[in-house]
Amino acid sequence: MAQLLMIFYPKHPSSNSGQLRKIFRRLRIETEAALGQKLDGIFVSKPPVIGLYDEDIEDALRLEGLRLIKGHASLSHQRDIATSYAAASLGLVSNYQDVETCQVEEAQLPLSIAISITFTRYFLGATVSSMIRANAAGHGDNLGQDLFVDFGAGLDRMGSFSAPNFYWLHICNRLASVVSKGYCKGFIRGDTGGEYDTVLVTGECGGDERFLKILRGVLE
C-alpha cells in the first residue's frame, strides 16, 4: 500500500464531512490511477481557511477508509506552507532513516523566510513563515502568519468584475499589499525585519501565465 501527501484547496469551508469525503475520493481515484497502486494512508496539509475543521477532515478520511498520517504535531498544526517547502526540496535532511543523523543535519539547516502564495479557482491567499525544518512551520522558533485569504480573487471570480483587466488589477494590488522587492509587509522577524528569501506558489491556478507575470512584476 502506498502513502501520500495531499494538499487540497476546498471551494469553501464546510462543516459537512461528506463534502470533504467527495474531495478525498476524487483525489484518491486520480492518485491511485497515476501511481498504479492503492493508497493506504495520507498526510493532509490544509490552507488557512476559517471553518475548515480538523474533526471534519478526520471524519471524512475515516468514512473513505484512509488512514491519517500525523507528523510531529496534531493535524491542526500542519501548514500548507510546510508541505510546499518540502516539495521544493527545502528543509529536508539527506538521511531520514536514522533519528540521530537527522537531528545532527537539522541543527545545521539554514533559517529561511518563506512566503507561500496560493492561487486557486476559488481564492487567493498568502502565508509567511520562518522555516528551518520543512515539518515545523509555525512550531517553536518558526512563526507562521496568514497574510490574507481572498475568496473574491479566485480565478472563477473573474466574471464578477466589469472587465478582465480590473480583475488582474485586483490580483496585483492584493499581492502588492503584502510583498514587495525582497520585503514582506507586516512581518517582523528579529534582526531580519520583514525580509524574505523564498517564494512558493501553490494551487491549481498557480501556473497561470497571467498570474505569474503579475507576481514576478510585484516581486521584482
Secondary structure, DSSP 8 states (H G I E B T S, - for coil): -EEEEEE---SS--S-HHHHHHHHHHHHHHHHHHHTS-EEEEEEEB-S-TT--HHHHHHHHHHHT-EE---SS-GGG-BHHHHHHHHTT-S--S--S-HHHHHHHHHT---EEEEEEEE-SS-EEEEEEEESSTT-TTSTT--EEEEEEETTSSGGGGGGSSSHHHHHHHHHHHHHTTEETTEETT---GGGTTB--EEEEESTTTT-HHHHHHHHHHH-
